[in-house]
Amino acid sequence: MLHRLFFVLLLSTSLSVAACGDDAPGDGTSDGTTAGDGDGDGTTGGDGDGTTTTGDGDGDTTGGDGDGDTTTGGDGDGDGDTGGDGDGDTTGGDGDGDGDGDGVPPPVVGPLEDPGPFDVVTVDPVSIDVGRGRTVTATICAPSSDGGNSVAKGPFALVITSPGATFGREEYASYCDHLASWGFFVIGQNLVGNTGFPPANHAPLAIDTSAVIDWALTSSGYESSIDGGKIAVAGHSLGGKVSFLTAAGDDRIGAVVGWDPVDANGPFTRPNSPDYTSATPELVPNMVAKVAVIGETLNQGGFMACAPADDNFQQYFQFANSPAIEVEIPDTDHQAWKDGNGNCGFCTPCGNTTRDTVRAITRKLNVAWFRRHLYGDLDMDAELKFSDGAGSGLVIVNSK
């Protein structure tokens, strides 16, 4: 890779509601017609279980599903369908579909590096007109609740992923699928002109990425499935740099993860060239997005360093504002973030930490970082220590 060359059943059946203020479990309203508080006690700020203490939203006092029955998988809005808003009415809810109104996705069950609770629907290929005579080819991976036949109601946080220099989105399909299984609406894009030889000017690629976000929010046909207030970007190598360039110029982006990102330009692009771009240290300190990077130091030197020390993942972390995290995977190489089990190519020396291990650690970081900084999920702080599961006893973590 030429870097230096670069998401109560509203008991509309009539409950015997005697009067306003009735304590019918989990009906979410006082009279069954207007937006209530979710606990049936006729006051605001209810708990959803018919009591006046912190409840579970399903009409009993144990961990329920938020829809007024005692089964799992409820919608939390009392209308009897799926994908509800979780606040006792049928509009403007918290967007996580779990019925508790807190805006945080359902609790984690199982390791973050493993597939999440959603099925995944894939749409491929998708052609996106990003203006200026340019078209981005992409793959959509989205959460599904019907076995992958259709996109679940959501809305879900949006993530745009970008590939490394000379590579396409298919080399990173596992990340697209995995994030979608954890409730993120993902668009895995190709970078325009990134075939055979990477484009000399990286600034247009960042403009393209922001245009892909515009398209997703306004004309994709999936607008109702996407939460425009929760947007992230991620990418490998050149795609990592493009993600940072995009986040630096687009304040809609709340989080970024760089997979061994490289802040290099082409071999003939010098600092005084009009094609020259650099994200760090010039732009990273001013970014709104919360920064996470993961990378290696094995390929930072030599004649054809794939991730030169002066341009590697550590440089992004060094100049990022707090909170930020840097995860180093020892004894692996720059190519290890791609799917498949090929060798390291000319990114020598090749590492001994397997690609499967590298990808598992990266999947864990992706989910934990985006849940933490898009949804405010404080439980992710423990996951980001990498003290168990993928990365435990292997990675070197620095945070600020």
N, C-alpha and C positions, 0 to 999 in steps of 0.2 A: 504494500500500500504506500503510494508515494506521497508521504506527508511532507516530508521536507520538500518534496515536489509538491507538498501541501500543507370508572359509573351505585271491625265490628260491623264486618257486615253492618252497614248503617241500619240496621234493623229498620229498613224502610217498610218491612212487615211491621204492622203496628204493635209496638210494645205497649203494655198496659201502663202508660205513663200517667200517673194520677195528676200531677201538677208540676209546674215549674219548680225546680229544686229537688225533684225526685232523685233517689240514689240508685237508679237502675244501672247495673254493672255495664260499663264499657260502651254506653250509647253515644257518648261524645257530645250530646246536646241536652238541653233541659226539656225540649218539647219534640225532638225528632225532626225539626225542620230547619233550624238554623245552626250555624257553626258554634259548637259548644266547646267545652274545655277538655273533653276527653275522659272525665271521670264520673259524669252523671250526677254530680252533686250540686249543680246549678251555679257554681262559682267559676272563676277563671283560673287558669294555671293548674289544671287538673292532672291526675296521674294516670287516668285511662283504665282503672280497674274497678271503679265503683266505690272506692274508699277515698279517704282524704290524705292518704300517705303515698309515698312513692310506689307507684304500681307498675304493672307490666303491660297494660293495654288490652288484655283479652278477657276480662271479666272474672278472672280468678286472682289469686295472690301469688302465683308462681311465674316463672319466666315465660311469658306468652309472646304472641306474635303481633298483637296490636290491632286485631280486626274485629274484636267482639265475640270471637268463638274460642274454642279451646284447642284448635289445631294449629299447626305451624304454617309458616308461609303466608301470613295474612298481609293485608295492605295498609292497615293502620288508619284508614280514613273513614271507616264505617259505611262504605258504599258497596261492599261485596265484590269488588273486582280486585285485580292485582296491581301492584305498583302504586300504592297510594301515597298520600302526603304526610300522614302520621300526626296530624294535629286535630283530628276530630271533625274536620269538614272535608270537602272534596276539592278544595282549591289551595294554591299557594302554600304547600307544606315544606318539609325540610329537605326533601329531595334524596333521601337515602333509602326509602322504601321499607324501613324496618318498624315504623309505627311509633317510635318514641319521641319524635319531634326534635332530636338533638342535632340533626344534620350529619351524623357520623354513620358510615355504613355498618351493616350487621357485624357483631363481634367476630374476631378471628377464631376459626376452628381449624387447627392443624397448622403446619409450618407455612410461612409466607412464600417460601420457595416452591411449594407444591401448588397445583391448580387450585383456584378459589371456588366459591360456592355457586358461581353462575356457569351455565352452558355458554357457548360462544357461537355467534353467527358471523360468518366471514363473507365479505363482498369484495370480489376481485375480478378484473381490475376496475379501478375507478379513475376516470380522467377529469382533472380539475383545472379549469381555466383560471390562471392566476394573473391574467392581464399582461400587458407589455408583449403580447404575442407568444407567451410562454404557457405550457401545459405541464402539470405535474401528474404523473401516474402513481396511483396509491392503492393500498389495501385497507379496507375497514375491518376491524375486529371489534365486535360489540357484545355486551352482555345479553344473554337470552334466558328466558324462563320457560321456554317450550321446546327444549331439546335442540336449539340452534336453528329453528325455523324462522324466527323473527326477533327483532330487537325488543328487549324488555322496555317497559314504560320509562323508567328512570325518573328524573334526569340524572345523568352520570357525568363525572368529571371528564374533561377532554384531554387526551395526551397525543402529541404529534411526535413520532420517532423518525430519525434520519440515519442513513447508512454511512459507512466509511467511504473513503476515496476509491473510486472505480467500481464500487460494489452497489448492488441493488437491494431493495427492501426485502427480497426473498431470503437474503442471508441472515435476516434478523426476525424472521416470522415467529419464532418461539416467544420473543418478548411481547409482540403484538397480541398473540393468543393468551399469554399468561396474564397480562394486565387486564384484558377484557374479562377473564374468568374471575378477577377480583373486583369487578364493578367499574371499570374505566372504559370509556368510549375512545378507541384508539384508531388513529390514522397513521399507518406506516407508509411514508412517502419515499419515492425516489428523488434524487437531486438532479435538477435539469442540467444536462451536459456532462454528467458524471459517469461517462463510459469511455473505456480505453485510456483516457487521460483526464485527470480531474480538472474542472474549470479553474482558470487562473484567478478570477475575481469571485470571492465568496460572499460579498455583500448582496448581490441579487438573490442568492439562495436564502438568505434571511428574509428578504422581502417576499419571496415566494412562500415561505413558511407562515408568515403572518397572513398572507392571502388565503392559505389553506384554512387557517383558523376562521377568517371571515366567511369563507365558503361553508364551513361546517356549521356556523352559527346562523347563517342567513339563507342559504340556497341548496343545502345538501339533501333536503327531504327528511333529515333526522333531527331537525331543530328541537323538537319537543323531548328528545331523548338525551340532549346535551345540556349541561349546566354551564352557561357562559360565564359564570363567576368563579369557576374552578378549572383552570387551564394549566397544563404543564407541557414541557418539551424534554426530549431525551435523545441521545444519539451516540454513535461510536466514532471516535477518531475525527475525521473531517465533519461528520454528522454531529459530533459533540460540539465542535467549534461553531457550526451553524446554529445549533440550539442556543448557545450562549449569545451569539450575535443577535439572534431573534429576540431572546429575552431582554437583552440590553436595550432594544428599541421598541419593545411592546410590553407595556405595563399590565396588560391583561394576564400575562403569564406569572403564576404564583410560585412555581417550583421548576427546577431543572436538575436533571441527572446526566452527567457526562460519563460515558463508558470509555475510559482511557482516551479522553479528548486531547487533541493536538492543536495548538494555536499556531501552526506553521503556514507558510505560503508556498507557492510554486518555486521551482529552482531559479527562475529568471525574474521573480517578483521581489523587488527590493523595497525598503521602507519609503523611498521617494517615488515609487510607482503609483499611478492612479488605481491600479488593481490591488494594492496592498491593503490587507485588513488584519486587525489584531483585536482579540477580545480581552486579553489580560496582559498587562495590568490596566490598560486604558479604559475599558468599559465595565468590567466586573464590579468594581467598587460602587458603582452607581445603580446597580440592578435592584429591582424590587423583588425579583424571584429569589427564593431560598435555594442555596447552592449545595449540591451533593456531587462528589466525583469519586470514581473508582478506577484504579489503574495499576500499572506495573512499572518497574524501573529496569527490567532486564534489557529492554530495547531502547535505552536512552542514549547510548553512545555508539561509536563506530562510524564507518564511512557512510553508510546508508541507514542511519538511525530512524526507526519508524515512529518513535515517540521521544524526540530530543529532550534532554533534561531542561533546556531553557524554555521549552514550549509544552511541557507535559502536564498531566493532571494536577500535579502539586502546585503549579503556577496559578491555576484557577482557584484552588483552595486558599493559597497564601493571600490573595487579594480580595477574597469574598468577605462580605459582611457576615456577622453573627446573626442567626445561627447558620452554621455550615458544617459539613462533614466530609472527611477524606478517608477513603478505605483503600488500603494498598494490599494487593494479593501478591505475596512473594513467589518467585520462581515460576512466573507465567509470562507469556509473550503477548504482543500487541494483537495478534490475530485470534487470540483465544475467545474473544467476545462474539465472533461470528458463529452461526449455527454450523452443524456438521462436525466432523472429526478430522479434518484435513490438517496438514502440517503448518508450520509457521511461515512458510514461503521464504522470502528474503528478509523477513523480520527476525533476524538471528541475533543471539542464540535462541533456540527453541526452549520453552519452559517445560518443567516436569509436572506442574499443577495442571490437571486435566481441564479440557474445555467444559466438560459437564460440571465440574466444580465451580469454575469461573462463572458460568451462566447461572447456576443455582444461587450463588452469592449475589450476583447482580439482580436477579429476579426479586430476591428478598429486599434488597436496597430500594429498588423501584417502588414496590408496594408500600414499604414502611415509610419512605420519604414522602410519597404523594399523599398517603393517608394522614400523615402527621401535619403536613403543611398546606394541603388543600382542604382537609376536613377537620383539622385541629384534634386529631385522635391522639391523646396523650399516652395511650397504651403503647404506641409505637416507639417511645423513647427507650423502653427496655429492649425492643427488637433491634434498635440501631446500635446497641452495644455489641452485638454479634457474640454474645456469651454462650449461646447454645444454637443448635441447628446449623444451617449452612454458614461456613466461615468461622465457626467456633474453634479456637486454638490455632487458627491459620492466619487470619487477616490482622493487619495493623490499622487501628482506627484512631484518627485524630478528629476532634470536634471543637467547636467554639461557639 
